[in-house]
């Protein structure tokens, strides 16, 4: 199989080998493997890496943004949950007076942070 090793691809593209592994783990690239399991980067993968960098620069976003967008394309439940969050309007909880709402939200956040610690 023709192609570059991960170190050669890193040298060619400017991405580190560690970053190339990360990009593969989040599904942004899928280099084929040799029979012994080594990644081989061909022209398709090099083009994807170049255009990924262009996309990041053009829209001033990070890899996590692109990885999340990829997850949303593949996970319908996640997509629906994000869409619902954007569409939902904040509503004061039942039984909480409007002048107590801010304090109620603060206390709720503090309780949740206490549980997480």
Secondary structure, DSSP 8 states (H G I E B T S, - for coil): ---B-HHHHHHHHS--HHHHHHHHHTTS---EE-TTS-EEB-HHHHHHHHHHHHHHHHHT--HHHHHHHHHHHH-HHHHHHHHHHHH------TT--GGGHHHHHHHHHHHHHHHH-
